[in-house]
């Protein structure tokens, strides 16, 4: 089995950037061939370059088209409520053409400085192997500095192909900042809290955005001639929201291409309406592009104008999605879509609204729908409602993604993650989170009587995430890019002045609805930090209570007990050493399996781990003990699916390690003190010759692998259970994998070990896990007891069990009870 080859059916799951990489590799091969065969001349090189250029452009344009339906739904629907949110409260006393001009100037410059300058030009360059978002920045920082609080890092992780991404420059003056952060644990804890706060704000945004977008679009019915009551409008909005969340389990891949035309038609519509209003009502609005009108605006409005910045910032809601959804597209495609269509359409639309309002001041409370010409009102209303649904879908999907990343990095309780698309990698659905979001969104939609209050919560969440992104981006400039601290400080101060002004204005509106974002974000932040803290304390307990290898060596190869046929997979979170559940099991039961494999499922701070780098295999104790270690590595965007092939992949990886160990001397002799040998990444590249293990697949009907017994087994219970299962499920069809040793010669000791491994696999596989109870020590502080005994214990009892999350067959599971006093 060659692990470097990608099956044809799985190639569609690759990231969009891989298409471009393959085109680039093709071009490189063409160039090399052209150099070797000079008879083709320079014309061949030009044709190859032309092919690559066209392939690159075509792929970027396709991705740019798809990005409209995922990335820009939220940002493009902002004109529905921005001007209404600016002129509220005391700003109603400043409703005149001059302040309208100033408001448009503010909108134009914040659109130019934040989405265009900060995100499109700078932040999109800080991707993590093509992935974006708050956790991507944190992942970059953890790889280039020892900022992670969970002590499970290994030197082998740094050899991952994705781990080495980024510039490798010589150390500069920025090294001092990195060492300062690494030295102080409190600073690293503060950094984690900042990241968790940003994640909590994103989840809060996922609650507020659907309510805000749908209510704002449906409110057009109140402006229409039919004039529906507000209660009916809210009922209709709630029905749309319930339908939206109820369809989440289907996934967005089935209607993904339908989303993009909706947003494109919406953008073209608001562009046309903006041009019409500008020409028809007040062409002089163009002069408001000058920042002079911003100064004039604040002179007239004073403190009231500063508070109105909380409404201005709503014009850039959805900007963070350009970076957060980077993994589904490419930086080039996102830049093309924003600069060619999104940015000019939004600027012209806001200009047109300002032109209309400068002549119709009384229409500010419903500025968008009043500015729509009556002849096209209903088509625009329908498109606006569809665009609002698309915007809501985008933020809901982003919420699922951020929670998946939090869980992978040990910051969120275990939840069910469903992969909704076999063609598009990364589209997921989390049932528990979906229904929690639906309940909270309906509560916001029903509980607030005015969309302005929802907008206050909306703006506070959005600007908080941007504020945190700026801070993390400055750290990335210093730690990852090795730029000057002065340059990072200029970036930080410049954008913090802009975003801080808007954020301070949003904080002034906390009593008028902004408190919703604060409460939601702190609730989710508390849950994430408690889970991370409990996970870290549990890991440290395992680390300090490892079984001494001298004790195991003293027992001898038989471990002082009966070794029965079969393979025992002992699951533990430890990446090194033998967990305490092993000694607990050995001292309480008189038998153990012939082959023992200590399995650690570990998430590393990279977005994806290549399949050929998934398994890290090593040996514990000398060869006669038949004890191995396997670390299964996943990235924070990888999905751990129940493919039913894990056992076979694990057995083959161990077999390949046994053969490689006999060939390469550095793996053949464990350290004389620890007897814990080096670990190796098992792939086709690690072997100099073909594998001596022959794999054959046969199809069988009505057979359940987890209750199969060996040919020598005489258990009547297992036989009756198997026959009963066959009678109830006669049509079940599954593949069985059988391992055999190839006939060509090999070392006798290697052959004997491989034979034992195969016989153990045929005898059956048992999964052994610790069923742990976490309690705080009696000497712990009251706060720690509160966090561990109530918070963390409550979360563990009400989240998915580790066996379910790891897709372990229940009938083969053995749980060992343990009490952890942390």
C-alpha positions in Angstrom: 0.0 0.0 0.0 1.5 3.3 -1.1 0.4 6.0 1.3 1.7 8.8 -0.8 -0.9 8.2 -3.5 -4.1 10.1 -3.2 -7.2 8.1 -4.2 -9.1 9.5 -7.1 -12.3 9.8 -5.1 -10.5 11.9 -2.4 -8.9 14.4 -4.7 -12.1 16.5 -4.8 -11.6 17.1 -1.1 -8.4 19.0 -1.5 -8.2 22.7 -0.9 -8.7 25.1 -3.8 -5.1 26.2 -3.5 -4.0 22.6 -4.5 -5.4 23.2 -7.9 -3.2 26.2 -8.3 -0.2 24.4 -6.9 -0.7 21.6 -9.4 -0.8 24.1 -12.2 2.4 25.6 -10.9 4.1 22.2 -10.6 3.0 21.5 -14.2 4.5 24.8 -15.3 7.8 23.9 -13.4 7.9 20.6 -15.1 7.3 22.2 -18.5 10.1 24.7 -17.8 12.5 21.9 -16.9 11.6 20.0 -20.0 12.2 23.1 -22.1 15.6 23.6 -20.6 16.6 20.0 -21.3 15.3 20.0 -24.8 16.6 23.3 -26.2 15.3 22.4 -29.7 11.8 23.6 -28.7 13.1 27.1 -28.2 11.7 29.9 -26.2 8.2 29.5 -27.7 7.6 26.4 -25.6 8.4 28.3 -22.4 6.0 31.1 -23.4 3.2 28.7 -24.2 3.8 27.0 -20.8 3.8 30.3 -19.0 0.6 31.3 -20.8 -1.1 28.0 -19.8 -0.2 28.5 -16.2 -1.3 32.2 -16.3 -4.7 31.2 -17.8 -5.2 28.3 -15.3 -4.3 30.6 -12.4 -6.7 33.3 -13.6 -9.5 30.8 -14.3 -9.2 29.2 -10.9 -9.1 32.5 -9.1 -12.2 33.8 -11.0 -14.2 30.6 -10.1 -13.2 30.9 -6.5 -14.1 34.7 -6.6 -17.5 33.8 -7.9 -18.1 31.3 -5.1 -16.9 33.7 -2.5 -19.8 36.1 -3.1 -22.2 33.5 -1.6 -20.1 32.7 1.5 -17.9 35.7 2.3 -19.8 38.8 1.2 -23.4 38.2 2.2 -23.1 40.0 5.5 -21.0 42.9 4.3 -23.2 43.5 1.2 -26.5 43.7 3.3 -25.1 46.5 5.6 -26.8 49.3 3.6 -30.2 48.1 4.9 -29.6 49.6 8.3 -26.4 51.8 8.5 -27.9 55.3 8.2 -30.8 54.4 10.4 -28.4 53.3 13.1 -26.3 56.5 12.8 -29.1 59.0 13.3 -30.6 57.7 16.5 -30.9 59.1 20.0 -29.5 62.6 20.3 -28.3 62.5 16.7 -31.9 63.1 15.6 -31.3 66.7 16.6 -28.5 66.9 14.0 -30.4 65.6 10.9 -29.5 68.0 8.1 -27.7 67.8 4.8 -24.3 68.7 6.2 -24.3 65.8 8.7 -25.5 63.4 6.0 -22.5 64.4 3.9 -20.3 63.9 6.9 -21.8 60.5 7.7 -21.2 59.3 4.1 -17.6 60.6 4.3 -17.1 58.5 7.5 -18.6 55.4 5.9 -16.4 55.8 2.8 -13.1 56.2 4.7 -13.8 53.4 7.2 -14.6 51.1 4.2 -11.3 52.2 2.6 -9.1 51.9 5.7 -10.4 48.7 7.4 -11.6 46.2 4.7 -9.5 47.5 1.8 -6.2 48.6 3.5 -6.1 46.4 6.6 -7.7 43.2 5.5 -7.3 43.0 1.7 -3.7 44.3 1.6 -2.2 43.3 5.0 -4.1 40.7 7.0 -4.8 38.3 4.1 -1.1 37.8 3.8 -1.0 36.3 7.3 -2.6 33.0 6.4 -1.7 29.8 8.1 -1.1 27.4 5.1 -4.1 29.0 3.4 -6.3 29.2 6.5 -7.4 32.4 8.2 -9.2 33.6 11.3 -8.4 34.3 14.9 -7.2 30.7 15.7 -5.1 30.7 12.5 -3.1 33.6 13.9 -2.9 32.0 17.3 -1.7 28.8 15.7 1.1 30.7 13.8 2.2 32.2 17.1 2.2 28.9 18.9 4.4 27.3 16.2 6.9 30.1 16.1 7.0 30.6 19.8 6.3 28.4 22.9 3.0 30.1 23.7 0.8 27.1 24.0 -0.2 26.2 27.6 -0.8 22.5 26.9 2.6 20.7 27.4 2.1 18.1 24.6 4.5 19.6 22.0 7.0 17.2 20.4 10.1 17.8 18.3 8.5 15.5 15.7 5.6 18.0 15.2 8.1 20.5 13.8 8.9 18.1 11.0 5.4 18.3 9.6 5.3 19.8 6.1 2.6 22.3 7.2 4.5 23.2 10.4 7.4 24.7 8.5 5.3 27.2 6.7 6.5 30.8 6.9 9.7 32.8 6.5 12.8 31.5 8.1 15.0 34.6 8.7 17.8 35.2 11.1 16.9 36.2 14.6 16.5 39.9 15.1 15.6 42.3 17.9 12.1 40.8 17.9 13.5 37.7 19.5 13.5 39.5 22.8 9.8 40.0 22.7 9.2 36.4 21.9 11.4 35.2 24.8 9.7 37.6 27.1 6.3 36.2 26.3 7.6 32.6 26.5 9.1 33.2 29.9 6.0 34.6 31.6 3.1 32.1 31.9 0.6 34.8 32.9 1.2 36.6 29.6 0.7 33.4 27.7 -2.5 32.9 29.6 -3.6 36.4 28.8 -2.9 35.8 25.2 -5.1 32.7 25.2 -7.9 34.7 27.0 -7.7 37.3 24.3 -8.1 34.7 21.6 -11.0 33.0 23.4 -12.7 36.4 23.8 -12.4 36.9 20.0 -13.9 33.4 19.5 -16.7 34.2 21.9 -17.4 37.4 20.0 -17.6 35.5 16.8 -20.1 33.0 18.3 -22.1 36.0 19.7 -22.0 37.5 16.2 -23.5 34.2 15.0 -26.5 34.8 17.3 -27.0 38.5 16.5 -26.4 38.5 12.7 -29.3 36.3 11.6 -31.7 38.3 13.7 -30.4 41.7 12.5 -30.2 40.7 8.8 -33.6 39.0 8.5 -35.4 41.7 10.6 -33.9 44.5 8.6 -34.8 43.0 5.3 -38.4 42.0 6.3 -39.0 45.4 7.8 -39.5 46.6 4.2 -43.0 45.3 4.5 -43.8 48.1 6.9 -42.6 50.6 4.3 -44.7 49.1 1.6 -48.2 50.2 0.8 -49.7 47.2 2.6 -48.1 48.4 5.9 -48.1 45.2 7.9 -48.1 45.5 11.7 -44.8 45.1 13.5 -46.0 41.9 15.2 -46.7 40.2 11.9 -43.3 41.3 10.6 -41.6 39.7 13.6 -43.6 36.5 13.2 -42.6 36.2 9.6 -38.9 36.9 10.5 -39.0 34.2 13.2 -40.5 31.7 10.7 -37.6 32.5 8.2 -35.1 32.0 11.0 -36.5 28.7 12.1 -36.5 27.5 8.6 -32.9 28.6 8.1 -31.6 26.7 11.2 -33.8 23.7 10.4 -32.1 23.3 7.0 -28.5 23.5 8.4 -28.2 19.7 8.5 -28.4 19.5 4.7 -25.2 21.6 4.4 -24.6 24.5 2.1 -22.9 22.5 -0.6 -26.2 21.7 -2.4 -27.1 25.3 -2.8 -23.6 26.8 -2.8 -23.7 27.9 -6.4 -27.2 29.4 -5.9 -25.9 31.7 -3.1 -23.4 33.5 -5.3 -26.0 34.7 -7.9 -28.2 36.1 -5.1 -25.4 38.3 -3.7 -24.2 39.3 -7.2 -27.7 40.3 -8.2 -28.1 42.2 -4.9 -24.8 44.1 -5.4 -25.7 45.1 -9.0 -29.1 46.2 -7.8 -27.8 48.4 -5.0 -25.2 49.8 -7.5 -27.9 50.8 -9.9 -30.1 52.3 -7.2 -27.1 54.2 -5.8 -26.2 55.6 -9.3 -29.8 56.6 -9.9 -30.2 58.4 -6.5 -26.9 60.2 -6.9 -27.7 61.5 -10.4 -31.4 62.2 -9.7 -31.3 63.7 -6.2 -27.9 65.3 -5.4 -24.8 64.8 -7.6 -22.8 67.1 -5.3 -22.6 64.3 -2.8 -19.4 63.3 -4.6 -17.5 66.1 -2.8 -18.1 64.3 0.5 -15.4 61.8 -0.4 -13.0 64.4 1.0 -12.1 63.8 4.7 -12.8 67.5 5.3 -16.5 66.6 5.7 -15.5 64.3 8.6 -14.0 67.2 10.5 -17.0 69.3 9.7 -19.3 66.5 10.9 -17.6 66.3 14.3 -17.6 70.1 14.7 -21.4 70.2 14.3 -22.3 67.1 16.3 -19.6 66.9 19.0 -20.0 64.1 21.5 -23.2 62.9 19.8 -21.2 62.4 16.6 -18.7 60.4 18.4 -21.4 58.1 19.8 -22.8 57.7 16.3 -19.6 55.9 15.3 -21.3 52.8 16.7 -23.7 53.0 13.8 -21.0 53.9 11.3 -19.0 50.7 12.1 -22.1 48.6 11.0 -21.0 49.5 7.4 -18.0 47.1 7.8 -19.8 44.2 9.5 -18.8 41.0 7.8 -15.3 42.2 7.0 -13.8 39.6 9.3 -15.3 36.9 7.1 -12.8 37.7 4.3 -10.1 36.4 6.6 -12.0 33.8 8.5 -13.2 32.0 5.4 -9.8 32.2 3.6 -9.5 28.4 3.9 -12.4 27.8 1.5 -10.9 30.1 -1.2 -7.7 31.9 -1.9 -6.4 35.4 -1.0 -6.3 36.3 -4.7 -9.9 35.3 -5.3 -11.1 37.3 -2.3 -9.2 40.3 -3.3 -10.6 40.2 -6.9 -14.2 39.9 -5.6 -13.9 42.8 -3.2 -12.0 45.3 -5.3 -13.9 44.7 -8.6 -17.5 44.4 -7.4 -18.1 44.6 -3.6 -16.2 47.8 -2.7 -17.4 50.0 -5.6 -21.0 48.7 -5.3 -21.1 49.6 -1.5 -19.5 53.0 -2.0 -22.0 53.9 -4.7 -24.9 52.6 -2.7 -24.0 54.6 0.4 -23.4 57.7 -1.8 -26.8 57.3 -3.4 -28.5 56.9 0.0 -26.7 60.0 1.2 -27.8 61.9 -1.9 -31.4 60.9 -1.4 -31.4 61.7 2.4 -29.8 65.1 1.8 -33.1 66.0 0.0 -35.4 63.9 2.1 -34.3 64.2 5.7 -37.5 62.7 7.1 -36.8 59.3 5.5 -33.7 58.6 7.6 -35.7 56.1 9.8 -36.2 53.9 6.8 -33.5 55.2 4.5 -32.9 52.2 2.2 -36.4 51.2 1.2 -37.5 54.8 0.9 -34.7 55.5 -1.5 -35.7 52.6 -3.7 -37.8 53.7 -6.7 -41.3 52.5 -6.4 -41.2 50.6 -9.8 -38.6 48.2 -8.5 -39.6 48.0 -4.8 -40.9 44.5 -4.7 -38.0 42.9 -6.7 -35.5 44.7 -4.5 -37.4 43.6 -1.4 -37.3 39.9 -2.5 -33.6 40.1 -3.4 -32.8 41.8 0.0 -34.6 39.1 1.9 -32.7 36.4 0.0 -29.4 38.2 0.5 -30.1 38.5 4.3 -30.7 34.7 4.4 -27.3 34.2 2.6 -25.6 36.5 5.1 -27.1 34.6 8.0 -26.0 31.3 6.5 -22.4 32.5 6.1 -22.0 33.5 9.8 -23.7 30.3 11.0 -21.2 28.2 9.0 -18.4 30.4 10.3 -19.6 29.7 13.9 -19.5 26.0 13.3 -15.9 26.3 12.0 -14.7 28.4 14.9 -16.1 25.9 17.4 -14.5 23.0 15.6 -11.1 24.9 15.8 -11.7 25.6 19.5 -12.4 21.9 20.2 -9.4 20.8 18.2 -7.1 23.0 20.3 -8.6 21.8 23.6 -10.8 24.8 24.2 -14.3 23.5 23.7 -16.2 20.5 25.0 -16.6 17.5 22.7 -19.5 18.0 20.3 -20.8 16.0 17.3 -19.2 17.3 14.1 -20.9 16.2 10.8 -19.2 16.6 7.5 -22.0 17.7 5.1 -20.2 17.5 1.8 -18.0 14.8 0.2 -17.0 17.3 -2.5 -16.1 20.4 -0.6 -13.8 19.9 2.4 -14.5 21.9 5.5 -18.3 22.3 5.4 -19.5 21.0 8.7 -22.6 20.9 10.9 -22.8 20.8 14.7 -26.3 19.8 15.8 -26.0 21.0 19.5 -24.6 24.4 18.5 -27.2 24.8 15.8 -30.1 24.5 18.1 -28.5 26.6 20.8 -27.9 29.4 18.2 -31.5 29.1 17.0 -33.0 29.5 20.5 -30.7 32.5 21.3 -31.4 34.1 17.9 -35.2 33.8 18.3 -34.8 35.2 21.8 -33.0 38.3 20.4 -35.4 38.7 17.5 -38.5 38.6 19.9 -37.0 40.3 22.9 -35.8 43.5 21.2 -38.5 45.8 19.9 -36.1 47.9 17.7 -33.5 46.6 15.3 -31.3 49.6 16.4 -30.7 47.9 19.7 -29.8 44.7 17.9 -27.4 46.7 15.8 -25.7 48.0 18.9 -24.9 44.4 20.0 -24.0 43.6 16.4 -21.5 46.4 16.1 -19.9 45.7 19.4 -19.2 42.1 18.6 -17.8 42.9 15.1 -15.5 45.7 16.2 -14.2 43.6 19.2 -13.1 40.9 16.8 -11.4 43.4 14.6 -9.7 45.0 17.5 -8.3 41.6 18.7 -7.3 40.7 15.1 -5.2 43.9 14.9 -3.4 43.0 18.2 -2.7 39.4 17.0 -1.6 40.7 13.6 1.0 42.9 15.3 2.4 40.0 17.2 2.5 37.9 14.0 4.5 40.7 12.3 7.1 40.6 15.1 7.2 36.8 16.0 6.4 35.2 12.6 7.4 37.7 10.0 10.4 38.9 12.0 9.6 42.5 11.2 10.7 45.5 13.2 8.9 46.2 16.4 8.6 49.8 15.3 6.7 48.8 12.1 4.4 46.5 14.1 3.8 49.3 16.6 2.9 51.8 13.8 0.4 49.2 12.4 -1.1 48.6 15.9 -1.4 52.3 16.9 -2.8 53.4 13.5 -5.6 50.9 13.3 -6.3 50.8 17.1 -7.0 54.6 16.9 -9.6 54.0 14.2 -11.1 50.8 15.7 -10.7 52.0 19.3 -12.8 55.1 18.5 -15.6 53.0 17.0 -15.3 50.4 19.8 -15.5 53.1 22.5 -18.7 54.5 20.9 -20.1 50.9 20.8 -19.4 50.5 24.5 -21.4 53.6 25.1 -24.4 51.7 23.8 -24.1 48.7 26.1 -27.3 49.7 28.0 -29.1 50.0 24.6 -28.6 46.4 23.5 -24.8 46.2 23.5 -24.9 44.1 26.6 -26.1 41.1 24.6 -22.8 40.6 22.9 -20.9 41.1 26.1 -23.0 38.5 28.0 -22.9 36.0 25.1 -19.2 36.3 24.5 -18.3 36.0 28.2 -20.5 33.0 28.6 -18.8 31.2 25.7 -15.4 32.4 26.8 -16.0 31.1 30.3 -17.0 27.7 29.0 -14.0 27.5 26.7 -11.5 28.6 29.4 -12.9 26.2 32.0 -12.7 23.3 29.5 -9.1 24.2 28.6 -8.1 24.7 32.2 -9.6 21.3 33.2 -8.0 19.6 30.2 -4.6 21.1 31.1 -4.8 20.1 34.7 -5.8 16.5 33.8 -2.9 16.3 31.3 -0.5 17.5 34.0 -1.8 14.9 36.4 -1.2 12.2 33.8 2.2 13.6 33.1 3.3 13.6 36.7 1.8 10.1 37.5 3.2 8.2 34.6 4.1 4.5 35.1 7.9 4.2 35.6 9.4 2.1 32.9 11.7 0.5 35.4 8.6 -1.0 37.1 7.4 -2.4 33.7 10.9 -3.8 32.9 11.0 -5.4 36.3 7.8 -7.3 35.5 9.5 -9.0 32.5 8.1 -9.6 29.0 5.0 -11.3 30.4 4.3 -8.2 32.6 3.8 -10.7 35.5 0.4 -11.7 34.2 -1.1 -13.9 31.5 -0.8 -12.5 28.0 -3.9 -13.5 26.0 -4.3 -13.4 22.2 -5.4 -10.1 20.7 -4.4 -6.5 20.5 -5.1 -4.0 23.3 -5.3 -0.3 22.2 -4.8 1.8 25.3 -6.0 5.3 24.7 -4.4 8.1 26.5 -3.8 11.9 26.0 -0.2 11.4 26.9 2.3 11.8 24.0 5.1 10.4 26.1 5.3 7.8 28.8 2.9 5.1 30.0 -0.4 6.4 31.5 -1.5 5.5 35.0 -4.5 3.5 33.8 -2.1 0.8 32.6 -0.8 0.1 36.1 -4.3 0.4 37.5 -5.5 -2.2 34.9 -2.6 -4.6 35.5 -2.9 -4.6 39.3 -6.7 -5.3 39.2 -7.0 -7.8 36.3 -4.8 -11.0 35.8 -4.5 -10.8 32.0 -3.5 -8.5 29.2 -3.2 -8.8 25.4 -0.2 -10.1 23.6 0.3 -6.9 21.7 -0.2 -3.5 23.5 -0.4 -0.2 21.6 -0.6 3.1 23.5 -2.6 5.3 21.2 -2.7 9.1 21.6 -5.0 11.1 19.4 -3.4 14.5 19.2 -4.2 17.8 17.6 -1.2 19.9 16.4 -1.3 23.7 15.7 -1.5 23.3 11.9 -4.7 23.4 9.9 -4.2 20.1 8.1 -1.9 17.0 8.5 -1.2 15.1 5.4 -2.4 11.5 5.5 1.2 10.2 5.0 2.2 12.1 8.1 -0.7 11.0 10.2 0.8 8.1 12.1 3.9 8.5 14.4 5.0 5.0 15.5 7.5 4.0 18.2 8.4 1.2 20.6 8.1 1.0 24.3 10.4 -1.4 26.1 12.5 -4.0 24.4 11.2 -6.1 21.5 9.9 -9.2 23.5 7.5 -7.0 25.4 5.4 -6.3 22.1 4.5 -2.8 23.3 4.2 0.1 20.9 3.3 3.7 20.9 1.1 5.4 18.2 0.4 9.1 18.0 -2.3 9.9 15.5 -2.0 13.6 14.6 -4.8 15.9 13.3 -4.8 19.5 12.4 -7.3 22.0 13.8 -9.3 21.9 10.6 -9.1 18.1 10.0 -12.1 16.0 10.5 -11.7 12.8 12.4 -14.1 10.6 10.4 -15.4 7.1 11.2 -14.0 5.5 8.1 -13.8 2.0 9.7 -10.3 1.5 8.5 -8.4 2.8 11.5 -7.4 -0.6 12.8 -6.0 -1.7 9.5 -4.0 1.4 9.0 -2.6 1.2 12.5 -1.6 -2.5 12.1 0.1 -1.8 8.8 1.9 1.2 10.2 3.2 -0.9 13.1 4.3 -3.6 10.6 6.1 -1.1 8.5 7.8 0.3 11.6 9.0 -3.2 12.6 10.6 -3.6 9.2 12.1 -0.2 9.1 13.5 -0.7 12.6 15.4 -3.7 11.3 16.8 -1.7 8.4 17.7 1.6 10.0 20.0 1.3 13.0 18.9 4.5 14.8 15.6 2.9 15.5 16.8 -0.6 16.4 18.2 0.1 19.9 16.1 2.1 22.4 17.9 4.3 24.8 19.5 2.2 27.5 18.0 4.2 30.3 14.4 4.9 29.2 13.9 2.0 26.8 11.5 4.3 25.0 12.7 4.2 21.4 12.6 7.0 18.8 9.3 7.5 16.9 9.1 7.6 13.1 6.5 8.9 10.7 5.4 5.9 8.7 4.8 6.4 5.0 6.1 4.9 1.8 9.1 7.3 2.0 10.4 5.7 5.1 11.0 2.3 3.5 13.8 1.6 1.0 12.0 -1.4 -0.3 8.4 -2.6 -0.8 6.5 -3.7 2.3 6.7 -7.3 3.1 3.1 -7.2 4.4 0.5 -8.4 1.8 -2.9 -6.9 2.2 -5.9 -8.6 0.7 -9.5 -7.5 0.8 -12.6 -9.8 0.7 -16.2 -8.8 0.8 -18.4 -10.5 3.4 -22.1 -10.3 4.3 -23.6 -10.0 7.7 -20.4 -9.9 9.7 -19.6 -7.6 12.5 -15.9 -7.2 13.0 -16.1 -6.1 16.6 -17.6 -9.4 17.8 -15.6 -11.8 15.7 -13.6 -14.3 17.6 -10.5 -16.2 16.5 -10.8 -19.6 15.0 -9.8 -21.2 18.2 -12.5 -19.4 20.3 -15.1 -21.7 21.8 -17.2 -19.0 23.5 -20.9 -19.9 23.1 -21.9 -16.4 24.1 -20.0 -14.8 21.2 -21.2 -17.4 18.7 -24.8 -16.8 19.7 -24.4 -13.1 19.6 -22.8 -13.3 16.1 -25.6 -15.6 14.8 -28.3 -13.3 16.2 -26.7 -10.3 14.5 -26.4 -12.1 11.2 -30.1 -13.1 11.4 -31.2 -9.5 12.0 -28.9 -7.9 9.5 -28.6 -10.3 6.5 -27.8 -7.7 3.9 -25.0 -5.9 5.7 -22.0 -5.8 3.4 -18.5 -4.9 4.5 -14.9 -5.5 3.6 -12.5 -7.6 5.6 -8.8 -7.0 5.4 -6.5 -9.9 5.9 -2.7 -9.5 6.4 -0.2 -12.0 5.2 3.6 -12.0 5.1 5.2 -12.1 1.6 7.2 -15.2 0.9 10.5 -13.4 0.1 13.2 -13.7 2.8 13.5 -11.5 5.8 15.1 -11.5 9.2 13.7 -14.4 11.4 13.1 -12.1 14.4 11.2 -9.6 12.2 9.1 -12.4 10.7 8.2 -13.8 14.1 7.2 -10.3 15.3 5.1 -9.7 12.2 3.4 -13.1 12.6 2.5 -12.4 16.2 1.1 -9.0 15.1 -1.1 -10.6 12.4 -2.3 -13.4 14.8 -3.1 -10.8 17.4 -5.1 -8.8 14.9 -7.1 -11.9 13.8 -7.8 -12.7 17.5 -9.5 -9.4 18.0 -8.9 -5.8 19.0 -10.0 -4.3 22.3 -10.1 -0.6 23.1 -9.1 0.4 26.6 -9.9 3.9 27.9 -9.8 5.6 31.3 -13.2 6.5 32.7 -12.0 9.4 34.8 -13.6 11.6 37.5 -11.9 14.9 38.0 -11.9 16.5 41.5 -10.0 19.4 43.0 -7.7 18.7 45.9 -9.0 19.5 49.4 -6.2 22.0 49.8 -7.3 23.9 46.6 -8.8 27.4 46.7 -12.5 28.0 46.6 -12.2 29.3 43.0 -10.4 26.3 41.8 -12.9 23.9 43.4 -15.7 25.9 41.8 -14.1 25.7 38.3 -13.1 22.0 38.6 -15.9 20.4 40.7 -18.8 22.3 39.2 -17.8 23.9 35.9 -15.5 21.3 34.3 -17.4 18.3 35.8 -20.7 19.7 34.6 -19.3 20.1 31.1 -17.8 16.6 31.0 -21.1 15.0 32.1 -23.1 16.9 29.4 -20.8 16.6 26.4 -20.1 13.7 24.2 -18.0 10.9 25.7 -14.5 10.4 24.5 -15.3 6.9 23.1 -18.1 8.4 20.9 -15.9 11.3 19.8 -13.1 8.9 18.8 -15.6 6.5 17.0 -14.6 3.6 19.2 -17.0 0.5 18.8 -18.9 0.2 22.0 -18.9 -3.6 22.0 -15.1 -3.6 22.0 -14.6 -0.9 24.7 -13.1 -1.5 28.1 -13.2 1.4 30.6 -10.9 1.7 33.6 -12.2 3.9 36.4 -9.8 6.5 37.7 -10.1 9.5 40.1 -8.0 12.5 39.3 -7.2 14.9 42.2 -5.9 17.9 40.4 
